[in-house]
Amino acid sequence: MSTSTTARCLAAVVLTTAALGGVAALPASAAGHPAPQHRPDVRISWVQYDSPGHEAGSNRSLNREWVEITNTTRHAVNLGGWTLSGRDHHTYTFHHYRLGARATVRVHTGIGHDTRTDLSQDRRHYAWDNHSDTAILRNDHGRTIDIASWGRRHR
């Protein structure tokens, strides 16, 4: 193979890979949620949507369902007015909460006492579907900051 043929083949592989990467990024925006423009400084780092244990519906079980929010920056971020919502439009609003630099907070579904590392939605029913759901973090201006989805998508 000549050098120019090899270069053309390599360029074709790079372009194809880039095009496929763009297709893989479509589902978040295709689901009707605007995708974040870049990797967010504050992000959904984990969703424990399938509460472990055998105490279905108990407050203990509800609090084993949670979403972790992580601040990856070197500065604290005021989350006052930010929201965390799901596909069924349940919404938790952060009130007067400051997430420290490089810190993580767990937002539990059930009833509990808020601390620096754990917040409670004070719900009496599960917030997240075990089979398929989407968690959306928005700032106090309603801008989508991060999205986490699992399971198959419903249309």
PyMOL commands that set and color helices and strands:
alter all, ss='L'
color gray80, all
select helices_A, chain A and resi 3-24+26-30+59-62
alter helices_A, ss='H'
color red, helices_A
select strands_A, chain A and resi 42-48+66-71+77-78+83-85+91-93+98-99+104-108+118-120+133-138+144-150
alter strands_A, ss='S'
color yellow, strands_A
deselect
rebuild
show_as cartoon
